[in-house]
Amino acid sequence: KNDNNNNNININNINRESTVRSISSSSQPESSLDLFVAPLSQQYLEQAQEKEQQLISLDNLFVETGESKNALEGYILNVRSTLSDGTKDDDLRAILSSAEAWLQQEGRDTHKISYEQKLRELQTHLRK
């Protein structure tokens, strides 16, 4: 009788927390409903893929706009750092200050093409 009692599991000695954790972390579904996944219609799938492409395009445009703005700001700072004291350089400083003011006001939240256009204008004007 003692041998049989030693082989029986005493329920009071089971660590309930570890048992609950092991059951809840199991990958086995609890019912057949957990296995059911409704297939997507072709139309829905195409719409979702189109929406995804639109969002990717918007993300890319956002990044490119930031890069264009940074290029303009960097150009202004680089040109300003090369200027020395002189009348001609004072004129260039005024042009650069005007471009900076545009960036802080009208150009704060504008389109990529506006930044690119302003950079080309500055480059053209400063080459003269």
Disulfide bonds with the S-S distance in Angstrom:
none
